[in-house]
Amino acid sequence: MERSEYQLTAKCFSGLEGVLASELTELGAAEVVPMRRAVRFQGNQETIVKANLWSRTALSILREVHSFHFSGKEEFYEQMRVVEWDRLFGAERVISVVPVAHRSELFQNTMFLGQLTKDGIVDHFRDKTGVRPSVHTRDAEVRIHVFVNNDHCVVSLDSSGDPLFKRGYRRDGLTAPLNESLSAGLVLLSGWDRRSNFIDPMCGSGTIAVEAAMLAANMAPGSMRKTFGFHFWKDFDQDLHPRLLEEARQQQQPVKASILASDVNVKGLDTARQNVMNAGFLGPVTVQRNDFFAFTPPPGGGWLVMNPPYGHRIRQDNVAEFYKRIGDTFKQHYQGFHAGIISQELNGVRNVGLKPKARHKVFNGPLECLFVVYELFAGTHKEHVTSTRPKRPRLP
């Protein structure tokens, strides 16, 4: 196996950088540095495979192959053309270019950035092999990410291929369901211990419950996928993936927690049940129709994570009253639980009427949201703090 160390970047949703950095550190990555919507780190080919198999919050894992400064489009084109692309992948591969530019006078239009990058790559292959790779945005086997900041460019290969949130278990269903990576991030941010009761009382397509089950089962979220971007690289050890995949499957364990996915929407429950079944958790995860405001949770406390209908999903006639009802239900029925709510209705969350234990700003696609975690208990917050505060020893 090649032991080369690479400069790598894991992309993620804003707000999940810290969680992702912890994941990568546990996987053995080195020089882990959280950034904006990304985490930079170092590792070898085994690190790349492990990150793709095990990261619950990453969207893609990028391997840097070239970086340079440029003063104009001719120099930029030449820098792209001199990369030894033919050593990285074959001309028979279908490629795509993902261009991003910040503070660039030359590339104020990312289409121009993508076109100039593609020209350099194609011309390299034409000069070396006489054959040019095909370019197709949707069906690409090799994705090249190009990031320009002012006059500096970083070129990376996408080792993931399709985004990592495409686990393989979810079918298209309800309007604006939570992304799998974000759902997993919320479960991790909630602090769930993976053993206590776990409830998603407004489950929609069931993504939060499935991600909780995968976490409790120590199931690698990428273990259902057959193809990653690194499968199409010439310089990659193709024996790594099957070996590490088998190791991941050997580490999976039975779910010990009771996980409930419920909703009032029957159509949504059909989708949730199908997704739970596709992921292999129809036993550990119970899917049933319940009205959150009338349902009595199982005894023993636990965790609750919910994505209430809001904004672009379902219009609420009275957002303030809706969130007040959620808070009242928490107080009446969920003592002994930790409860996490993600919502775009930042003002609405204030009407829950409880003091948050933690607040996290996250993004659901382009929507800025707040993920608020509450610790629910009997009595007032002051009484709870007083009763749980360590008692000072009396002086003799």
C-alpha positions as CSV (number, residue, x, y, z in Angstrom):
1,M,0.0,0.0,0.0
2,E,1.2,3.5,-0.8
3,R,2.2,5.4,2.4
4,S,2.2,8.9,0.9
5,E,0.7,11.6,3.0
6,Y,-1.8,13.9,1.4
7,Q,-3.3,17.2,2.2
8,L,-7.0,16.5,2.5
9,T,-10.1,18.6,3.0
10,A,-13.5,17.3,4.2
11,K,-16.4,19.5,3.2
12,C,-19.4,19.9,5.5
13,F,-22.4,22.0,6.3
14,S,-21.8,25.2,8.3
15,G,-22.2,24.5,12.0
16,L,-20.8,20.9,11.8
17,E,-17.1,21.7,11.6
18,G,-16.4,20.8,15.2
19,V,-18.2,17.5,15.0
20,L,-16.5,16.6,11.8
21,A,-13.1,17.5,13.2
22,S,-13.7,15.2,16.1
23,E,-14.8,12.4,13.7
24,L,-11.6,12.7,11.7
25,T,-9.4,12.8,14.8
26,E,-10.9,9.6,16.0
27,L,-10.2,8.0,12.6
28,G,-6.5,8.8,12.9
29,A,-6.3,11.9,10.8
30,A,-3.3,14.2,11.5
31,E,-3.1,18.0,11.6
32,V,-6.9,18.4,11.9
33,V,-7.9,22.1,11.5
34,P,-11.6,23.2,11.4
35,M,-12.3,25.9,8.8
36,R,-15.5,27.4,7.4
37,R,-17.7,24.6,6.1
38,A,-14.7,22.4,5.9
39,V,-12.0,20.6,7.9
40,R,-8.4,20.3,6.6
41,F,-6.3,17.4,7.7
42,Q,-3.5,15.1,6.6
43,G,-3.6,11.3,5.9
44,N,-2.7,8.5,3.6
45,Q,-4.9,6.4,1.3
46,E,-6.2,4.4,4.2
47,T,-7.3,7.6,5.9
48,I,-9.2,8.6,2.7
49,V,-11.1,5.3,2.6
50,K,-11.9,5.4,6.4
51,A,-13.1,9.0,6.1
52,N,-15.5,8.1,3.3
53,L,-16.7,5.0,5.1
54,W,-17.1,6.4,8.6
55,S,-17.7,10.1,8.6
56,R,-21.3,10.8,9.4
57,T,-21.2,14.6,8.8
58,A,-18.8,15.0,5.8
59,L,-20.2,15.8,2.4
60,S,-17.0,14.9,0.5
61,I,-13.4,14.2,1.0
62,L,-11.0,16.1,-1.3
63,R,-7.4,15.2,-2.0
64,E,-5.2,18.2,-3.0
65,V,-3.2,17.5,-6.2
66,H,-1.9,20.9,-7.1
67,S,-1.7,24.5,-5.9
68,F,-0.3,27.6,-7.5
69,H,-0.4,31.4,-7.9
70,F,-1.3,33.0,-11.2
71,S,-1.3,36.4,-12.8
72,G,-3.6,35.9,-15.7
73,K,-5.6,33.4,-17.7
74,E,-2.6,32.2,-19.8
75,E,-0.6,31.3,-16.7
76,F,-3.7,29.7,-15.1
77,Y,-4.3,27.5,-18.2
78,E,-0.6,26.4,-18.3
79,Q,-0.6,25.5,-14.6
80,M,-3.7,23.3,-15.3
81,R,-2.2,21.7,-18.4
82,V,1.1,20.7,-16.7
83,V,-0.5,18.7,-14.0
84,E,0.2,15.0,-14.7
85,W,-3.5,14.2,-15.1
86,D,-2.8,11.0,-17.1
87,R,-1.0,9.5,-14.0
88,L,-4.1,10.2,-11.8
89,F,-6.8,8.8,-14.1
90,G,-7.3,7.5,-17.6
91,A,-8.6,9.4,-20.7
92,E,-11.5,6.9,-20.8
93,R,-13.0,8.4,-17.6
94,V,-15.9,10.9,-17.6
95,I,-14.9,14.0,-15.7
96,S,-16.5,17.1,-14.3
97,V,-15.1,20.4,-12.9
98,V,-16.5,22.0,-9.7
99,P,-15.3,25.6,-9.8
100,V,-15.4,28.0,-6.8
101,A,-14.0,31.5,-6.8
102,H,-13.6,34.2,-4.1
103,R,-12.3,37.7,-4.5
104,S,-11.1,37.0,-8.0
105,E,-10.9,39.8,-10.6
106,L,-10.2,37.2,-13.3
107,F,-12.9,34.7,-12.4
108,Q,-15.9,36.8,-11.6
109,N,-17.8,34.1,-13.5
110,T,-17.3,30.6,-12.3
111,M,-18.3,29.2,-15.7
112,F,-15.2,30.8,-17.1
113,L,-13.1,29.2,-14.3
114,G,-14.6,25.8,-15.0
115,Q,-14.1,26.1,-18.8
116,L,-10.4,27.2,-18.5
117,T,-9.8,24.3,-16.1
118,K,-11.4,21.8,-18.4
119,D,-9.4,23.2,-21.4
120,G,-6.1,22.6,-19.5
121,I,-7.1,19.1,-18.5
122,V,-8.4,18.1,-21.9
123,D,-5.4,19.5,-23.7
124,H,-3.0,17.7,-21.4
125,F,-4.6,14.3,-22.3
126,R,-4.7,15.3,-26.0
127,D,-0.9,16.1,-25.9
128,K,0.0,12.9,-24.0
129,T,-2.4,10.3,-25.3
130,G,-4.1,11.8,-28.4
131,V,-7.5,11.1,-26.6
132,R,-9.5,13.5,-24.6
133,P,-11.8,12.5,-21.6
134,S,-15.5,13.1,-21.9
135,V,-17.1,15.8,-19.7
136,H,-20.4,15.3,-18.1
137,T,-21.6,17.1,-15.0
138,R,-24.1,14.6,-13.7
139,D,-22.5,11.2,-14.6
140,A,-18.9,12.1,-13.9
141,E,-16.5,9.4,-12.6
142,V,-13.8,11.8,-11.7
143,R,-14.7,15.2,-10.1
144,I,-12.1,17.9,-10.1
145,H,-12.6,20.7,-7.5
146,V,-11.0,24.0,-8.3
147,F,-10.9,26.7,-5.6
148,V,-9.6,30.1,-6.4
149,N,-9.0,32.8,-3.7
150,N,-7.7,36.0,-5.2
151,D,-4.7,34.9,-7.2
152,H,-4.2,31.5,-5.6
153,C,-5.7,28.2,-6.8
154,V,-6.0,24.8,-5.1
155,V,-6.9,21.8,-7.3
156,S,-8.3,18.7,-5.7
157,L,-9.7,15.3,-6.7
158,D,-13.0,14.3,-5.0
159,S,-12.4,10.9,-3.4
160,S,-16.1,10.6,-2.6
161,G,-17.8,10.9,-6.0
162,D,-21.5,11.3,-5.1
163,P,-21.9,13.4,-2.0
164,L,-21.5,11.3,1.2
165,F,-25.0,12.1,2.4
166,K,-26.2,9.7,-0.3
167,R,-26.0,6.7,2.0
168,G,-28.2,4.5,-0.2
169,Y,-31.2,3.9,2.0
170,R,-33.4,6.9,1.4
171,R,-35.9,7.2,-1.4
172,D,-37.3,10.6,-2.5
173,G,-40.3,11.5,-0.4
174,L,-41.5,14.5,1.5
175,T,-40.8,18.1,0.8
176,A,-37.4,19.4,2.1
177,P,-36.4,16.4,4.3
178,L,-33.3,16.8,6.3
179,N,-30.1,15.8,4.7
180,E,-28.5,12.6,6.1
181,S,-25.3,14.3,7.1
182,L,-27.1,17.1,8.8
183,S,-29.4,14.6,10.6
184,A,-26.4,12.7,11.9
185,G,-24.8,15.9,13.0
186,L,-27.9,16.9,15.0
187,V,-27.9,13.5,16.7
188,L,-24.3,14.0,17.6
189,L,-24.8,17.6,18.8
190,S,-27.7,16.5,21.0
191,G,-25.3,14.4,23.1
192,W,-27.3,11.2,22.9
193,D,-25.6,8.3,24.7
194,R,-26.6,5.7,22.1
195,R,-28.3,3.6,24.8
196,S,-31.2,5.6,26.2
197,N,-34.6,6.0,24.5
198,F,-34.5,8.1,21.3
199,I,-37.6,9.7,19.8
200,D,-38.2,11.7,16.6
201,P,-41.9,12.7,17.1
202,M,-42.1,14.7,13.8
203,C,-40.0,12.2,11.7
204,G,-41.0,13.1,8.1
205,S,-39.1,10.6,6.0
206,G,-37.4,9.1,9.1
207,T,-33.8,10.3,8.4
208,I,-33.0,11.4,11.9
209,A,-34.2,8.0,13.4
210,V,-32.2,6.1,10.8
211,E,-29.1,8.1,11.5
212,A,-29.5,7.5,15.2
213,A,-29.9,3.8,14.6
214,M,-26.7,3.7,12.5
215,L,-24.9,5.5,15.2
216,A,-26.2,3.1,17.9
217,A,-25.3,0.1,15.8
218,N,-21.8,1.5,15.1
219,M,-22.6,1.1,11.4
220,A,-20.3,2.9,9.0
221,P,-22.6,5.2,7.1
222,G,-20.7,4.6,3.8
223,S,-21.0,0.8,4.1
224,M,-24.0,0.6,1.8
225,R,-22.3,2.4,-1.1
226,K,-20.6,0.4,-3.8
227,T,-18.8,3.2,-5.5
228,F,-16.5,6.1,-4.5
229,G,-14.5,8.6,-6.5
230,F,-11.2,6.9,-5.6
231,H,-12.3,3.8,-7.5
232,F,-11.5,5.6,-10.7
233,W,-8.0,6.8,-9.7
234,K,-4.9,5.1,-11.3
235,D,-2.6,5.7,-8.3
236,F,-5.0,4.3,-5.7
237,D,-4.7,0.9,-3.9
238,Q,-8.0,-0.7,-4.9
239,D,-7.6,-3.5,-2.3
240,L,-8.0,-1.0,0.5
241,H,-11.8,-0.4,0.2
242,P,-12.9,-4.1,0.4
243,R,-10.6,-4.7,3.3
244,L,-11.6,-1.7,5.3
245,L,-15.3,-2.3,4.4
246,E,-15.1,-5.8,5.8
247,E,-13.5,-4.5,9.0
248,A,-16.3,-1.9,9.3
249,R,-18.9,-4.6,9.0
250,Q,-17.3,-6.7,11.6
251,Q,-17.5,-3.7,14.0
252,Q,-21.3,-3.4,13.7
253,Q,-23.3,-4.3,16.7
254,P,-26.9,-4.8,17.8
255,V,-28.9,-1.6,18.7
256,K,-29.5,-1.6,22.4
257,A,-31.6,1.6,22.5
258,S,-35.3,1.9,21.8
259,I,-35.8,4.3,18.8
260,L,-39.2,5.7,17.8
261,A,-40.0,7.5,14.6
262,S,-43.5,8.9,14.6
263,D,-45.6,11.5,12.8
264,V,-49.2,12.4,12.1
265,N,-48.7,12.3,8.3
266,V,-49.5,8.8,7.1
267,K,-47.9,9.3,3.7
268,G,-44.7,10.4,5.4
269,L,-44.7,7.3,7.6
270,D,-44.9,5.1,4.6
271,T,-41.7,6.8,3.3
272,A,-40.1,6.6,6.7
273,R,-40.9,2.9,7.1
274,Q,-39.4,2.2,3.7
275,N,-36.2,4.1,4.5
276,V,-35.9,2.3,7.9
277,M,-36.4,-1.0,6.2
278,N,-33.8,-0.1,3.4
279,A,-31.3,0.7,6.1
280,G,-31.9,-2.6,7.9
281,F,-33.4,-1.2,11.1
282,L,-37.1,-2.1,10.9
283,G,-36.8,-4.0,14.2
284,P,-34.7,-1.6,16.3
285,V,-36.7,1.4,15.0
286,T,-40.4,1.5,15.6
287,V,-42.4,3.6,13.0
288,Q,-45.9,4.5,14.1
289,R,-48.5,7.2,13.8
290,N,-48.7,9.6,16.8
291,D,-49.7,13.1,17.5
292,F,-46.8,14.7,19.4
293,F,-49.0,16.9,21.4
294,A,-51.1,14.0,22.7
295,F,-48.5,11.2,22.8
296,T,-47.1,9.9,26.1
297,P,-43.4,8.9,25.7
298,P,-42.0,5.7,27.2
299,P,-40.8,5.9,30.8
300,G,-37.2,6.3,31.7
301,G,-36.4,9.5,29.9
302,G,-34.0,9.7,27.0
303,W,-33.4,12.0,24.0
304,L,-35.7,13.6,21.6
305,V,-34.6,15.3,18.3
306,M,-37.2,16.9,16.1
307,N,-37.5,18.9,12.9
308,P,-40.9,20.7,13.2
309,P,-42.6,21.9,10.1
310,Y,-41.6,25.4,9.2
311,G,-41.3,28.0,6.5
312,H,-40.7,26.3,3.2
313,R,-42.0,23.0,4.4
314,I,-45.5,23.6,5.9
315,R,-47.0,27.0,6.6
316,Q,-48.0,27.7,10.2
317,D,-50.8,30.1,10.8
318,N,-49.4,31.0,14.2
319,V,-45.7,30.2,14.6
320,A,-45.5,31.6,18.1
321,E,-48.4,29.5,19.3
322,F,-47.1,26.4,17.6
323,Y,-43.7,26.6,19.5
324,K,-45.5,27.5,22.7
325,R,-47.4,24.2,22.4
326,I,-44.2,22.3,21.8
327,G,-42.7,23.9,25.0
328,D,-45.9,23.1,27.0
329,T,-45.8,19.5,25.8
330,F,-42.1,19.2,26.8
331,K,-43.0,20.4,30.3
332,Q,-46.0,18.1,30.7
333,H,-44.8,14.9,29.2
334,Y,-41.0,14.8,28.7
335,Q,-39.5,15.3,32.1
336,G,-36.2,13.4,32.2
337,F,-35.5,13.9,28.5
338,H,-33.0,16.0,26.5
339,A,-34.8,17.6,23.6
340,G,-33.2,19.1,20.5
341,I,-35.2,21.2,18.0
342,I,-33.9,22.4,14.6
343,S,-35.8,25.3,13.2
344,Q,-35.6,28.1,10.7
345,E,-38.1,30.1,12.8
346,L,-35.5,31.7,15.0
347,N,-38.1,33.9,16.7
348,G,-40.5,31.0,17.1
349,V,-38.0,28.9,19.1
350,R,-38.0,31.7,21.8
351,N,-41.7,30.8,22.4
352,V,-40.8,27.3,23.6
353,G,-40.4,29.0,27.0
354,L,-37.5,27.0,28.2
355,K,-33.8,27.9,28.9
356,P,-31.6,26.1,26.3
357,K,-28.7,23.9,27.5
358,A,-27.0,24.5,24.1
359,R,-27.5,26.5,20.9
360,H,-25.9,25.7,17.5
361,K,-26.3,27.7,14.3
362,V,-26.5,25.3,11.4
363,F,-27.6,25.3,7.8
364,N,-30.2,23.0,6.2
365,G,-29.2,23.5,2.6
366,P,-29.4,27.3,2.0
367,L,-31.6,27.9,5.1
368,E,-30.0,29.3,8.2
369,C,-31.4,27.3,11.2
370,L,-30.9,27.1,14.9
371,F,-30.5,23.8,16.7
372,V,-31.5,24.2,20.3
373,V,-31.0,21.5,23.0
374,Y,-33.0,21.6,26.2
375,E,-32.7,19.6,29.4
376,L,-36.2,18.8,30.6
377,F,-36.9,18.4,34.3
378,A,-39.6,18.9,36.9
379,G,-39.9,22.3,38.6
380,T,-38.1,25.5,37.7
381,H,-34.6,25.9,36.2
382,K,-33.4,27.5,39.4
383,E,-34.7,24.5,41.5
384,H,-33.0,22.1,39.1
385,V,-29.6,23.8,39.3
386,T,-29.9,24.0,43.1
387,S,-30.8,20.3,43.4
388,T,-28.0,19.1,41.1
389,R,-25.3,21.4,42.3
390,P,-22.5,19.5,44.2
391,K,-22.9,20.0,47.9
392,R,-19.9,21.6,49.7
393,P,-18.5,19.6,52.6
394,R,-19.3,21.1,56.0
395,L,-16.3,22.4,57.9
396,P,-15.6,20.6,61.2
